[in-house]
Amino acid sequence: MSSITLKSSLIKGLIAGIPSAIINSMLFFAFKNLGAINDIVMIQGGPLGVSQVIFSSIVFSLVAGFVYFIISIFAHEAFRMFQRIAWLLLLISFLNPFLFIPDVPVGFAISLNIMHIVVAAAVIYVMKKHIPFLT
């Protein structure tokens, strides 16, 4: 039986999500000021906003926490498997801007991919850490 609980995994997801949302918000404004992110490119019917960046960073970190919990139920070395899956999904996510945003400028897509890296790195880092109050 794994010592990893749903509660601890979701809390770790939140612990990863909040700083990644803050960092990605700062990156969003930096990329917007540099012109890499603009209001011409439409995502889900409107221009990309900081609220979408914050929401996505936190939600996907929580989903990652849930996935880590599910993996821990079935896998002996849960973190190692989780880490491999996370890196694989990160690589696949690099295609998202190019496949799902029509006529996306390369700078815009790279900006989004950098934000993907922030979330993945935060999640992998936090999931590996032992946090005493969660045990």
N, C-alpha and C positions, 0 to 999 in steps of 0.2 A: 504494500500500500504506500502510495506517495504521500509525503508530508506537505505537498503543495495543495493549497485549498483554493477554491474559487474566489473567496474573499481576498486572499493575499495576492492572487494573480491579477484581479481587477484593480486592487489598490496599487500594485506595481505598474499596471497599465496607466493609471491616472498619474502616478508619480513621474512616469516617462512622458505622458501626454502634455502636462502643463508646461514644463520647460520647453518641450519641442514646439508647442503652440506659441510661446513667447518668442523663441528664436526665429521661428518661421514668420511671425508677424513683423519682426525687425527686418528679416530678409525680404519680405514682401514689399515693405516701404522702400528699402534700398534698391531693389530691382525695379520698382515702379519709378523712382526718381532717376534711375539710370536709363529708363526707357525700354528695358527688357520686357516688363509687364505693362501692357497698355489696355485701354478701354475699348479698343477696336475688336479684339478677339473675344468672342462670345462663348461662355461656358454655361450650359443649361439656360440659355436664353438671355443671359446678361453678362456684363464684364465681371471678371474675377475680383472679389472683394476680400478684405482682411477677415471678415466674419466667416467666410467659407474656409479660409486657411486655418483659422483657430478651430472651427468645428471639425474639419477633417483630421487635423493633428491629434486632437483629443479622442475622437471616435475611433480612429484606426489604432491608436495606442491601446484603447480599451478592448477592441477586437483582438489585438495581439495578445493581451493578457488572457482573454478567454481561450484563445487557441493554445496558448502555453499550458493552461490548465488541462485542456482536453488531451494534449500530447502527453502530459504527465500521467494521465490515467493509464495509457496504453504503452508507453515507451519506458524502458529502463533508464536510458540516459536522455531524459527529457530536454535538458537545455541544449545539448549537442544537436539533437534533431530539430528543435525549435530554431536554433541559430542557422542551420543549413536552410531550412524552409524560409526563414526571414530574408536571408541573402538572396535566395532564388527569386522570391517575390519582389524584392527590391530591383533586381535586374529586369524582371518582366515589367515592372512598373515604369521603367525608363521608356518603354514603347507607348504607354498610355497617351501622352500628349500628342504624339505623332499620329496615332491611330484614331483617336476619338475627338480631337479638336480640329475641325476643318481649317486648312490653310494656316496652321499655327507657325509663327515665326520661330526660328531655331533658338533665339535668345529667350523667348517666352518658355519654350519647352525645356530648355536647360535650367531655367530658373525654377520651374516646377520640380524637375528632377533633383535639384539640390535640396529642395524642401523635403522630398521623399527620403533622401539620405539622412537628413536630420532626424526624422521620425524613426527610421529603422535603427540608426545608431543609438538613439536614446532608449528605445525599447530593448534592444539587445543588451545594452549596458545595464539597465535597471533589472531586467529579468535575471541576470547573472548574479547580481549583488545579493548578499544576505542582509536583510533589514531586520534587526532584532525585534522591533515591536510587532512584526508580522508573524512571529513564530509562537 
